[in-house]
Amino acid sequence: KLTREAVAALAAGQGGEVAVTVRCADSFGDYGLIGFVVFEPAEGRVREFFMSCRVQRKRVEHALFGWLAGAALREGAQALHAAWRPLERNGASRDMLTALGFVAGDGVDGVVPWRRPLSLPFEDADIVSVVWAGDPLHVAEAA
């Protein structure tokens, strides 16, 4: 769990990081703020990722990671990377990474690196639309 101050620091980003808040709405209503990502497009590295269980398995994660992959490709990255720490409460995130086509590497100090080549398309990424409402000059903006 992160404190409010820690989340604010993440949202500020650093170096080449992009902090993205994720909102979701569909024909049944507005789910509101459902996620947060800290991402380094040039490295293809997902440093932080939170998503509400309210929208899991609705293909929002496929569309979001497809969008992140596009930003990483434009910056010259070859793969998406994520680190996962096995905890009692985060088995769903491991399952999500597996469903998205990430492959786990050998863990070090309790952290498991996951990798997914950008050459592979994200299945069902087109079911959900990603709309970028950020700074139009930002590197990850173009869809």
C-alpha beads as a LAMMPS data file, in Angstrom:
LAMMPS data file: protein, C-alpha beads

143 atoms
142 bonds

1 atom types
1 bond types

-500.0 500.0 xlo xhi
-500.0 500.0 ylo yhi
-500.0 500.0 zlo zhi

Masses

1 110.0

Atoms # bond

1 1 1 0.000 0.000 0.000
2 1 1 1.201 3.470 -0.835
3 1 1 0.588 6.656 1.065
4 1 1 -1.157 9.611 -0.563
5 1 1 2.213 11.394 -0.671
6 1 1 3.892 8.427 -2.382
7 1 1 1.195 8.316 -5.061
8 1 1 1.529 12.088 -5.590
9 1 1 5.290 11.641 -6.064
10 1 1 4.682 8.874 -8.619
11 1 1 2.169 11.039 -10.469
12 1 1 4.802 13.771 -10.791
13 1 1 6.972 11.372 -12.792
14 1 1 10.707 11.648 -13.188
15 1 1 13.103 11.456 -16.086
16 1 1 11.407 9.872 -19.080
17 1 1 8.419 8.571 -17.122
18 1 1 4.797 9.183 -18.014
19 1 1 2.177 9.071 -15.243
20 1 1 -1.237 8.142 -16.622
21 1 1 -4.550 8.021 -14.786
22 1 1 -7.141 5.729 -16.300
23 1 1 -10.893 6.357 -16.350
24 1 1 -13.510 4.017 -17.756
25 1 1 -17.089 4.369 -18.971
26 1 1 -19.352 2.093 -20.949
27 1 1 -23.028 1.830 -21.897
28 1 1 -23.847 0.814 -18.316
29 1 1 -22.303 3.932 -16.764
30 1 1 -19.148 5.729 -15.691
31 1 1 -16.785 3.657 -13.545
32 1 1 -14.714 6.750 -12.814
33 1 1 -11.019 6.618 -12.000
34 1 1 -10.056 2.943 -12.276
35 1 1 -6.307 2.871 -12.767
36 1 1 -2.906 4.459 -12.657
37 1 1 0.271 3.684 -14.603
38 1 1 3.812 5.003 -14.339
39 1 1 5.493 4.138 -17.613
40 1 1 8.864 4.702 -19.300
41 1 1 8.064 4.572 -23.047
42 1 1 11.677 4.581 -24.251
43 1 1 12.427 1.502 -22.137
44 1 1 8.987 -0.075 -22.451
45 1 1 8.977 -0.322 -18.664
46 1 1 5.780 -0.349 -16.632
47 1 1 7.107 0.834 -13.273
48 1 1 3.785 1.049 -11.417
49 1 1 0.369 -0.265 -12.349
50 1 1 -2.845 -0.211 -10.351
51 1 1 -6.274 -1.173 -11.701
52 1 1 -9.599 -1.500 -9.957
53 1 1 -11.204 -4.916 -9.904
54 1 1 -14.427 -3.187 -11.090
55 1 1 -13.214 -3.349 -14.691
56 1 1 -10.944 -6.366 -14.705
57 1 1 -11.724 -8.854 -17.456
58 1 1 -13.613 -6.240 -19.464
59 1 1 -10.582 -5.978 -21.804
60 1 1 -9.656 -2.550 -20.447
61 1 1 -6.219 -3.912 -19.550
62 1 1 -5.752 -5.250 -23.103
63 1 1 -6.548 -1.864 -24.610
64 1 1 -4.391 -0.009 -22.089
65 1 1 -1.361 -2.261 -22.561
66 1 1 -1.857 -2.139 -26.336
67 1 1 -1.760 1.652 -26.076
68 1 1 1.375 1.509 -23.899
69 1 1 2.971 -0.849 -26.429
70 1 1 2.282 1.654 -29.222
71 1 1 3.942 4.430 -27.219
72 1 1 6.935 2.198 -26.490
73 1 1 7.289 1.194 -30.145
74 1 1 7.311 4.850 -31.228
75 1 1 10.142 5.454 -28.760
76 1 1 12.189 2.517 -30.101
77 1 1 11.590 -0.056 -27.350
78 1 1 11.491 -3.730 -28.329
79 1 1 9.473 -5.128 -25.413
80 1 1 7.268 -4.227 -22.485
81 1 1 8.723 -4.951 -19.065
82 1 1 7.066 -5.210 -15.671
83 1 1 8.305 -6.311 -12.266
84 1 1 6.006 -8.284 -9.984
85 1 1 6.478 -9.115 -6.333
86 1 1 4.548 -12.246 -5.293
87 1 1 2.326 -11.316 -2.369
88 1 1 -0.678 -13.009 -0.817
89 1 1 -3.091 -10.460 -2.310
90 1 1 -1.784 -9.939 -5.862
91 1 1 -2.307 -13.242 -7.651
92 1 1 -4.784 -11.462 -9.946
93 1 1 -1.977 -9.251 -11.277
94 1 1 0.115 -12.336 -12.095
95 1 1 -2.886 -13.832 -13.894
96 1 1 -3.410 -10.576 -15.791
97 1 1 0.232 -10.457 -16.936
98 1 1 -0.038 -14.061 -18.123
99 1 1 -3.318 -13.356 -19.971
100 1 1 -1.674 -10.348 -21.648
101 1 1 1.128 -12.547 -23.006
102 1 1 3.924 -11.557 -20.634
103 1 1 6.448 -14.248 -19.720
104 1 1 8.019 -14.411 -16.267
105 1 1 11.772 -14.509 -15.845
106 1 1 13.857 -15.630 -12.905
107 1 1 13.107 -13.633 -9.793
108 1 1 15.759 -11.840 -7.779
109 1 1 15.230 -10.689 -4.183
110 1 1 11.549 -11.595 -4.351
111 1 1 10.856 -9.615 -7.555
112 1 1 9.913 -11.443 -10.751
113 1 1 10.661 -9.684 -14.067
114 1 1 8.044 -10.089 -16.807
115 1 1 8.629 -9.371 -20.496
116 1 1 6.448 -9.197 -23.592
117 1 1 7.836 -8.572 -27.098
118 1 1 6.224 -5.605 -28.836
119 1 1 6.115 -7.604 -32.064
120 1 1 3.104 -9.501 -30.678
121 1 1 -0.266 -7.764 -30.992
122 1 1 -2.537 -7.529 -27.951
123 1 1 -5.538 -9.762 -28.553
124 1 1 -8.867 -7.961 -28.097
125 1 1 -7.148 -4.578 -27.641
126 1 1 -9.599 -3.071 -30.103
127 1 1 -12.700 -3.957 -28.041
128 1 1 -12.078 -0.950 -25.781
129 1 1 -11.106 2.501 -27.082
130 1 1 -8.286 4.423 -25.463
131 1 1 -8.707 8.185 -25.577
132 1 1 -5.685 10.273 -24.609
133 1 1 -6.711 13.479 -22.858
134 1 1 -3.241 14.637 -21.883
135 1 1 -0.727 17.121 -23.153
136 1 1 -0.781 16.802 -26.978
137 1 1 2.983 17.410 -27.063
138 1 1 3.731 14.414 -24.859
139 1 1 5.683 11.558 -26.397
140 1 1 3.144 8.862 -25.452
141 1 1 0.199 10.857 -26.759
142 1 1 -0.063 9.681 -30.356
143 1 1 -2.291 6.665 -30.868

Bonds

1 1 1 2
2 1 2 3
3 1 3 4
4 1 4 5
5 1 5 6
6 1 6 7
7 1 7 8
8 1 8 9
9 1 9 10
10 1 10 11
11 1 11 12
12 1 12 13
13 1 13 14
14 1 14 15
15 1 15 16
16 1 16 17
17 1 17 18
18 1 18 19
19 1 19 20
20 1 20 21
21 1 21 22
22 1 22 23
23 1 23 24
24 1 24 25
25 1 25 26
26 1 26 27
27 1 27 28
28 1 28 29
29 1 29 30
30 1 30 31
31 1 31 32
32 1 32 33
33 1 33 34
34 1 34 35
35 1 35 36
36 1 36 37
37 1 37 38
38 1 38 39
39 1 39 40
40 1 40 41
41 1 41 42
42 1 42 43
43 1 43 44
44 1 44 45
45 1 45 46
46 1 46 47
47 1 47 48
48 1 48 49
49 1 49 50
50 1 50 51
51 1 51 52
52 1 52 53
53 1 53 54
54 1 54 55
55 1 55 56
56 1 56 57
57 1 57 58
58 1 58 59
59 1 59 60
60 1 60 61
61 1 61 62
62 1 62 63
63 1 63 64
64 1 64 65
65 1 65 66
66 1 66 67
67 1 67 68
68 1 68 69
69 1 69 70
70 1 70 71
71 1 71 72
72 1 72 73
73 1 73 74
74 1 74 75
75 1 75 76
76 1 76 77
77 1 77 78
78 1 78 79
79 1 79 80
80 1 80 81
81 1 81 82
82 1 82 83
83 1 83 84
84 1 84 85
85 1 85 86
86 1 86 87
87 1 87 88
88 1 88 89
89 1 89 90
90 1 90 91
91 1 91 92
92 1 92 93
93 1 93 94
94 1 94 95
95 1 95 96
96 1 96 97
97 1 97 98
98 1 98 99
99 1 99 100
100 1 100 101
101 1 101 102
102 1 102 103
103 1 103 104
104 1 104 105
105 1 105 106
106 1 106 107
107 1 107 108
108 1 108 109
109 1 109 110
110 1 110 111
111 1 111 112
112 1 112 113
113 1 113 114
114 1 114 115
115 1 115 116
116 1 116 117
117 1 117 118
118 1 118 119
119 1 119 120
120 1 120 121
121 1 121 122
122 1 122 123
123 1 123 124
124 1 124 125
125 1 125 126
126 1 126 127
127 1 127 128
128 1 128 129
129 1 129 130
130 1 130 131
131 1 131 132
132 1 132 133
133 1 133 134
134 1 134 135
135 1 135 136
136 1 136 137
137 1 137 138
138 1 138 139
139 1 139 140
140 1 140 141
141 1 141 142
142 1 142 143
